[in-house]
Amino acid sequence: MSRKFLGVSWQFPVELDESDRIAMAKYEDSVRQAIWTILGTSKGERVMRPDFGCGIHDLVFAVNSAGTAGRVASEVRRALRQWEPRIDVENVVAFPDTREPNKLLIEINYRVRTTNNRFNLVYPFYLE
């Protein structure tokens, strides 16, 4: 099965490759970078797509508690299901980082639909 379906896009952050061309993200890496973009974008941030993004940014001043972790996991799950059709979200868990008191780690387990490959991504979320 061809992975070309997963797409090729500019790498984020945008930078040049060894040939001084814009570096590209391909296939599963493109999916991973799209997930980071969804989670890193707050709703209303994009003028032409004000509904794009993830609602975790509304929780940035919340107390680091089990309730906040649950709400963060729920928002991540909802955003990925809405904005990344190339994956099936298998599990999302948010938990406090034991080394930094104002940081949650969001563990995302997902499967790329066309290849059936499973991946794990950990996204840091800072509470102020």
N, CA, C and O of each residue as an XYZ file, in Angstrom:
512
protein
N       0.841     -1.179      0.000
C       0.000      0.000      0.000
C       0.886      1.242      0.000
O       1.868      1.309      0.739
N       0.548      2.195     -0.805
C       1.326      3.420     -0.917
C       1.053      4.352      0.253
O      -0.091      4.521      0.675
N       2.107      4.949      0.766
C       1.965      5.917      1.853
C       1.814      7.330      1.313
O       1.634      8.267      2.091
N       1.882      7.505     -0.004
C       1.774      8.844     -0.586
C       0.474      9.526     -0.193
O       0.398     10.753     -0.129
N      -0.528      8.734      0.065
C      -1.819      9.248      0.486
C      -1.694     10.129      1.722
O      -2.464     11.075      1.891
N      -0.724      9.824      2.589
C      -0.560     10.561      3.842
C      -0.047     11.974      3.621
O      -0.184     12.833      4.492
N       0.537     12.213      2.468
C       0.903     13.574      2.106
C       2.332     13.963      2.418
O       3.064     13.297      3.149
N       2.677     15.080      1.817
C       3.968     15.714      2.004
C       3.674     17.189      2.233
O       2.891     17.793      1.500
N       4.297     17.760      3.240
C       4.057     19.162      3.554
C       5.349     19.809      4.024
O       6.351     19.134      4.260
N       5.307     21.118      4.155
C       6.461     21.811      4.707
C       6.710     21.331      6.122
O       5.775     21.141      6.900
N       7.965     21.137      6.445
C       8.335     20.775      7.807
C       8.041     21.951      8.722
O       8.155     23.107      8.313
N       7.667     21.661      9.947
C       7.417     22.719     10.907
C       8.326     22.517     12.107
O       8.369     21.411     12.644
N       9.043     23.516     12.545
C       9.070     24.858     11.980
C       9.739     24.857     10.609
O      10.576     24.009     10.300
N       9.345     25.829      9.804
C       9.860     25.930      8.443
C      11.361     26.222      8.499
O      11.816     27.138      9.184
N      12.110     25.408      7.752
C      13.550     25.594      7.671
C      14.044     25.037      6.343
O      13.298     24.384      5.613
N      15.300     25.300      6.042
C      15.882     24.825      4.789
C      16.573     23.485      5.009
O      17.098     23.209      6.088
N      16.563     22.648      3.950
C      17.277     21.378      4.022
C      18.710     21.587      3.550
O      19.142     22.721      3.343
N      19.437     20.502      3.381
C      20.849     20.598      2.981
C      21.032     21.155      1.569
O      22.134     21.573      1.215
N      19.971     21.168      0.756
C      20.034     21.721     -0.605
C      19.505     23.145     -0.666
O      19.269     23.673     -1.753
N      19.316     23.770      0.488
C      18.762     25.123      0.595
C      17.361     25.238      0.014
O      16.971     26.290     -0.494
N      16.617     24.159      0.094
C      15.203     24.153     -0.263
C      14.397     24.007      1.021
O      14.933     23.609      2.055
N      13.133     24.324      0.956
C      12.287     24.181      2.134
C      12.214     22.702      2.504
O      11.885     21.856      1.673
N      12.527     22.405      3.765
C      12.502     21.021      4.242
C      11.062     20.514      4.258
O      10.137     21.249      4.602
N      10.888     19.261      3.884
C       9.557     18.672      3.785
C       9.369     17.570      4.818
O      10.317     16.878      5.189
N       8.136     17.419      5.273
C       7.747     16.319      6.155
C       6.912     15.362      5.317
O       5.971     15.778      4.642
N       7.256     14.082      5.362
C       6.571     13.104      4.517
C       5.843     12.050      5.338
O       6.307     11.608      6.389
N       4.690     11.670      4.818
C       3.936     10.514      5.281
C       3.645     10.555      6.786
O       3.017     11.503      7.257
N       4.088      9.547      7.550
C       3.771      9.510      8.980
C       4.337     10.711      9.727
O       3.748     11.169     10.706
N       5.477     11.222      9.269
C       6.047     12.411      9.895
C       5.155     13.632      9.653
O       5.039     14.502     10.516
N       4.532     13.690      8.485
C       3.578     14.759      8.196
C       2.378     14.688      9.139
O       1.881     15.718      9.595
N       1.920     13.485      9.426
C       0.808     13.286     10.362
C       1.218     13.750     11.756
O       0.466     14.462     12.421
N       2.405     13.349     12.196
C       2.898     13.733     13.524
C       2.992     15.248     13.654
O       2.604     15.815     14.676
N       3.505     15.897     12.621
C       3.625     17.352     12.674
C       2.260     18.033     12.636
O       2.084     19.096     13.231
N       1.296     17.435     11.947
C      -0.065     17.978     11.937
C      -0.676     17.905     13.333
O      -1.385     18.821     13.750
N      -0.405     16.818     14.056
C      -0.900     16.688     15.430
C      -0.314     17.797     16.297
O      -1.040     18.428     17.065
N       0.995     18.042     16.182
C       1.631     19.112     16.953
C       1.013     20.468     16.595
O       0.820     21.312     17.471
N       0.704     20.678     15.321
C       0.101     21.945     14.898
C      -1.290     22.112     15.504
O      -1.632     23.194     15.981
N      -2.085     21.060     15.489
C      -3.433     21.114     16.071
C      -3.351     21.445     17.559
O      -4.069     22.319     18.044
N      -2.479     20.747     18.280
C      -2.372     20.956     19.721
C      -1.755     22.303     20.073
O      -2.066     22.874     21.119
N      -0.899     22.804     19.225
C      -0.231     24.076     19.489
C      -1.011     25.302     19.063
O      -0.570     26.427     19.300
N      -2.157     25.109     18.443
C      -2.977     26.219     17.962
C      -4.203     26.377     18.845
O      -4.969     25.432     19.035
N      -4.382     27.567     19.380
C      -5.579     27.810     20.189
C      -6.721     28.243     19.284
O      -6.507     28.868     18.246
N      -7.920     27.905     19.686
C      -9.101     28.285     18.901
C      -9.161     29.808     18.800
O      -8.947     30.517     19.783
N      -9.454     30.292     17.604
C      -9.513     31.726     17.362
C      -8.198     32.320     16.906
O      -8.153     33.483     16.503
N      -7.130     31.547     16.960
C      -5.805     32.044     16.585
C      -5.674     32.247     15.072
O      -5.004     33.179     14.628
N      -6.299     31.394     14.295
C      -6.237     31.518     12.837
C      -7.447     32.311     12.356
O      -8.594     31.914     12.562
N      -7.171     33.417     11.725
C      -8.230     34.336     11.317
C      -9.213     33.684     10.355
O     -10.424     33.848     10.504
N      -8.714     32.953      9.381
C      -9.587     32.356      8.371
C     -10.209     31.029      8.828
O     -11.128     30.528      8.180
N      -9.726     30.466      9.917
C     -10.279     29.227     10.487
C     -10.373     29.380     11.997
O      -9.621     28.727     12.720
N     -11.273     30.220     12.495
C     -11.303     30.484     13.935
C     -11.675     29.271     14.785
O     -11.413     29.272     15.988
N     -12.270     28.250     14.202
C     -12.634     27.060     14.959
C     -11.522     26.015     14.978
O     -11.637     25.009     15.678
N     -10.438     26.240     14.214
C      -9.327     25.290     14.160
C      -8.512     25.363     15.452
O      -8.326     26.439     16.020
N      -8.039     24.227     15.897
C      -7.145     24.182     17.049
C      -7.684     23.311     18.155
O      -8.579     22.489     17.960
N      -7.110     23.518     19.327
C      -7.423     22.682     20.480
C      -7.783     23.571     21.672
O      -7.165     24.614     21.886
N      -8.779     23.153     22.436
C      -9.264     23.927     23.564
C      -8.401     23.877     24.811
O      -8.785     24.444     25.834
N      -7.242     23.216     24.764
C      -6.401     23.134     25.964
C      -5.880     24.502     26.382
O      -5.579     24.718     27.556
N      -5.772     25.419     25.441
C      -5.211     26.731     25.757
C      -6.130     27.547     26.657
O      -5.682     28.502     27.291
N      -7.404     27.185     26.721
C      -8.334     27.825     27.656
C      -8.050     27.392     29.096
O      -8.558     27.996     30.040
N      -7.245     26.354     29.259
C      -6.958     25.804     30.584
C      -5.565     26.167     31.098
O      -5.116     25.628     32.109
N      -4.892     27.067     30.414
C      -3.500     27.366     30.750
C      -3.330     27.913     32.173
O      -2.253     27.775     32.754
N      -4.359     28.525     32.736
C      -4.258     29.054     34.098
C      -4.968     28.173     35.123
O      -5.181     28.589     36.262
N      -5.329     26.974     34.723
C      -6.004     26.048     35.636
C      -5.006     25.454     36.632
O      -3.798     25.442     36.391
N      -5.525     24.973     37.729
C      -4.709     24.309     38.745
C      -4.273     22.942     38.207
O      -5.047     22.254     37.542
N      -3.045     22.563     38.496
C      -2.535     21.267     38.070
C      -3.151     20.189     38.958
O      -2.629     19.874     40.028
N      -4.264     19.632     38.498
C      -5.001     18.643     39.282
C      -5.461     17.513     38.362
O      -5.309     17.579     37.143
N      -6.019     16.492     38.969
C      -6.554     15.375     38.187
C      -7.711     15.842     37.306
O      -7.867     15.366     36.181
N      -8.516     16.766     37.811
C      -9.627     17.304     37.024
C      -9.152     18.043     35.794
O      -9.713     17.878     34.710
N      -8.113     18.864     35.952
C      -7.545     19.583     34.809
C      -6.949     18.598     33.810
O      -7.132     18.752     32.602
N      -6.248     17.601     34.301
C      -5.652     16.584     33.416
C      -6.731     15.883     32.610
O      -6.550     15.637     31.417
N      -7.847     15.559     33.241
C      -8.958     14.919     32.536
C      -9.563     15.809     31.474
O      -9.882     15.344     30.380
N      -9.726     17.092     31.784
C     -10.270     18.036     30.808
C      -9.312     18.221     29.634
O      -9.744     18.308     28.485
N      -8.009     18.282     29.924
C      -7.001     18.408     28.871
C      -7.064     17.197     27.942
O      -7.082     17.355     26.721
N      -7.098     16.006     28.502
C      -7.160     14.786     27.690
C      -8.415     14.780     26.818
O      -8.359     14.393     25.650
N      -9.532     15.203     27.376
C     -10.782     15.252     26.622
C     -10.707     16.242     25.463
O     -11.161     15.941     24.358
N     -10.136     17.422     25.709
C      -9.991     18.433     24.653
C      -9.065     17.948     23.537
O      -9.335     18.179     22.358
N      -7.986     17.283     23.905
C      -7.044     16.761     22.903
C      -7.734     15.704     22.046
O      -7.630     15.725     20.819
N      -8.429     14.793     22.690
C      -9.148     13.737     21.975
C     -10.137     14.343     20.975
O     -10.195     13.928     19.817
N     -10.907     15.322     21.431
C     -11.916     15.960     20.578
C     -11.265     16.677     19.395
O     -11.727     16.542     18.262
N     -10.208     17.428     19.644
C      -9.549     18.183     18.579
C      -8.940     17.258     17.524
O      -9.049     17.525     16.327
N      -8.303     16.179     17.962
C      -7.683     15.267     17.003
C      -8.734     14.530     16.176
O      -8.539     14.303     14.982
N      -9.820     14.164     16.793
C     -10.893     13.501     16.038
C     -11.506     14.447     15.014
O     -11.907     14.024     13.930
N     -11.576     15.714     15.358
C     -12.161     16.686     14.438
C     -11.214     17.083     13.315
O     -11.642     17.215     12.168
N      -9.930     17.275     13.624
C      -9.028     17.904     12.667
C      -8.013     16.982     12.007
O      -7.343     17.410     11.067
N      -7.871     15.764     12.443
C      -6.890     14.877     11.797
C      -7.561     13.583     11.361
O      -7.577     12.603     12.107
N      -8.115     13.581     10.147
C      -8.860     12.416      9.662
C      -7.981     11.218      9.273
O      -8.505     10.136      9.009
N      -6.681     11.392      9.234
C      -5.799     10.291      8.833
C      -5.503      9.329      9.976
O      -4.854      8.304      9.770
N      -5.975      9.653     11.186
C      -5.657      8.802     12.338
C      -6.914      8.359     13.084
O      -7.979      8.966     12.976
N      -6.746      7.282     13.840
C      -7.713      6.877     14.854
C      -7.029      7.109     16.198
O      -5.955      6.564     16.456
N      -7.643      7.907     17.040
C      -7.102      8.158     18.369
C      -7.453      6.960     19.241
O      -8.628      6.666     19.459
N      -6.442      6.277     19.732
C      -6.665      5.096     20.560
C      -6.742      5.436     22.039
O      -7.565      4.880     22.766
N      -5.884      6.348     22.485
C      -5.899      6.710     23.895
C      -5.204      8.047     24.090
O      -4.216      8.351     23.422
N      -5.731      8.841     25.012
C      -5.103     10.097     25.412
C      -5.126     10.151     26.928
O      -6.178     10.003     27.551
N      -3.952     10.367     27.519
C      -3.830     10.476     28.967
C      -2.969     11.690     29.273
O      -1.902     11.864     28.684
N      -3.425     12.524     30.187
C      -2.623     13.657     30.656
C      -2.263     13.411     32.115
O      -3.098     12.965     32.903
N      -1.019     13.705     32.469
C      -0.564     13.487     33.838
C       0.519     14.503     34.176
O       1.223     14.981     33.287
N       0.657     14.837     35.466
C       1.656     15.830     35.870
C       3.072     15.329     35.623
O       3.373     14.151     35.814
N       3.932     16.243     35.196
C       5.352     15.952     35.075
C       5.937     16.024     36.481
O       5.803     17.049     37.150
N       6.572     14.974     36.931
C       7.089     14.929     38.302
C       8.267     15.876     38.514
O       8.596     16.202     39.654
N       8.897     16.316     37.446
C      10.057     17.210     37.576
C       9.680     18.679     37.507
O      10.424     19.533     37.989
N       8.522     18.987     36.907
C       8.091     20.379     36.782
C       6.645     20.496     37.255
O       5.746     19.920     36.641
N       6.412     21.237     38.342
C       5.075     21.267     38.940
C       4.001     21.931     38.074
O       2.815     21.669     38.273
N       4.377     22.769     37.135
C       3.382     23.464     36.307
C       3.307     22.891     34.896
O       3.000     23.611     33.946
N       3.583     21.612     34.761
C       3.604     21.005     33.430
C       2.834     19.689     33.437
O       3.019     18.838     34.308
N       1.970     19.550     32.443
C       1.297     18.277     32.196
C       1.944     17.628     30.984
O       2.340     18.319     30.046
N       2.051     16.330     30.997
C       2.487     15.579     29.824
C       1.251     14.907     29.248
O       0.511     14.228     29.960
N       1.039     15.100     27.965
C      -0.119     14.518     27.296
C       0.380     13.388     26.398
O       1.052     13.624     25.394
N       0.041     12.168     26.775
C       0.461     11.000     26.001
C      -0.672     10.613     25.053
O      -1.799     10.358     25.475
N      -0.343     10.576     23.763
C      -1.335     10.278     22.731
C      -0.907      9.016     22.004
O       0.196      8.948     21.462
N      -1.776      8.024     21.993
C      -1.563      6.800     21.227
C      -2.547      6.829     20.066
O      -3.755      6.963     20.262
N      -2.015      6.701     18.859
C      -2.876      6.773     17.683
C      -2.418      5.781     16.622
O      -1.286      5.297     16.634
N      -3.335      5.496     15.709
C      -3.064      4.577     14.599
C      -3.321      5.319     13.298
O      -4.363      5.953     13.130
N      -2.364      5.237     12.377
C      -2.550      5.816     11.045
C      -3.445      4.859     10.268
O      -3.115      3.684     10.110
N      -4.560      5.354      9.791
C      -5.585      4.495      9.189
C      -5.105      3.723      7.968
O      -5.375      2.527      7.857
N      -4.407      4.372      7.057
C      -4.064      3.699      5.801
C      -2.968      2.648      5.944
O      -2.937      1.678      5.187
N      -2.075      2.833      6.906
C      -0.969      1.886      7.057
C      -1.143      0.963      8.254
O      -0.435     -0.036      8.379
N      -2.083      1.293      9.134
C      -2.339      0.546     10.362
C      -1.151      0.592     11.326
O      -1.082     -0.207     12.260
N      -0.218      1.520     11.106
C       0.922      1.693     12.005
C       0.487      2.467     13.240
O      -0.275      3.429     13.145
N       0.978      2.041     14.397
C       0.647      2.695     15.660
C       1.812      3.574     16.114
O       2.982      3.236     15.935
N       1.449      4.716     16.710
C       2.458      5.662     17.175
C       2.076      6.199     18.544
O       0.922      6.125     18.966
N       3.070      6.736     19.221
C       2.897      7.357     20.520
C       3.576      8.713     20.462
O       4.688      8.838     19.948
N       2.909      9.724     20.988
C       3.462     11.075     20.995
C       3.220     11.650     22.386
O       2.135     11.482     22.944
N       4.205     12.318     22.946
C       4.034     12.988     24.238
C       4.193     14.479     24.005
O       5.226     14.945     23.524
N       3.145     15.220     24.357
C       3.095     16.662     24.142
C       3.147     17.361     25.498
O       2.330     17.063     26.370
N       4.093     18.287     25.694
C       4.154     19.001     26.973
C       3.166     20.175     26.979
O       3.077     20.917     26.001
N       2.437     20.339     28.069
C       1.497     21.444     28.212
C       1.787     22.156     29.523
O       1.719     21.560     30.598
N       2.112     23.442     29.419
C       2.521     24.215     30.592
C       1.351     24.984     31.167
O       0.644     25.687     30.446
N       1.151     24.848     32.462
C       0.158     25.607     33.209
C       0.888     26.771     33.879
O       1.957     26.572     34.455
N       0.349     27.943     33.817
C       1.017     29.118     34.402
C       0.454     29.446     35.750
O       0.896     30.403     36.387
